[in-house]
Amino acid sequence: MAAVRRAVRNGIADVWGAARVPETEDGFVPHVSLAYSRISGMPLAPIRDVLALWSANIPFMGLTCEV
């Protein structure tokens, strides 16, 4: 993830200039954002299938919930 972020930052610097790259490179903490949606009639099988492909490759790192 850090390598991808560095590549994106380098691309932004190439186009906008180094002074206009948002945020600093240090202090980056990879995270996942979740969302909840209540929509009836939406097929969930395609979403479950894609998540199942990735779940074996992603280690569980714990869970923090803030309300």
N, C-alpha and C positions, 0 to 999 in steps of 0.2 A: 504494500500500500504506500509506503514511504517513497519508493522508487517512482510510482505512478504520479504521486503528488509533486515530486521534484520535477518530473518531466513536464507536467502541466504548468508549474511555475516558470520553468525555463521557456516554454512556449509563450506564455504571457509576457515574459521579459523581452523575448525576441520581437514581439509585435508592439507592445505598449511602452517598453523600456523598463529597466530594472526598478526604477523609483516608483513605478505605478503597480507593481505586483502587490495584490492585497495580502494582508497578514504577514507575519514573520514565519520563517521556516522552522525555527525552534519552537518547542512547546506543542507540536502537533500531537494530538491524541486520537488515534483511529477510533471510530465509533459507528454504531448502527442506529439509525432512527426507525422507529416503528410508528405506524399509523393505524387507526381503527376507522372503518367505514361500515355503515349499516345500509347496505343496498340489497334489496330483495331481487332475486332472479339472476344474480350474477353467477356464472359458472365458476366454481372454485377448483375443479379438477385440474385445469391447465396450470394454475398457480401452484397447487400442491405438487404437481409433477416436476416443475422447474425447481422448486425448493428442495425436493427430495434428491435431485441430482447434485446439489451443492452441499447439503447438510453433512454428508460424510467427510467433506474436506474442510469444514470449518469447526475448529475446536471450541468447545463451550468454555467461556471465560468468566462466567458468573453473571449476575443480574442485579442491577440497582434500579429501583423504581422511586421516582420522586413525584409527588403530587403537588 
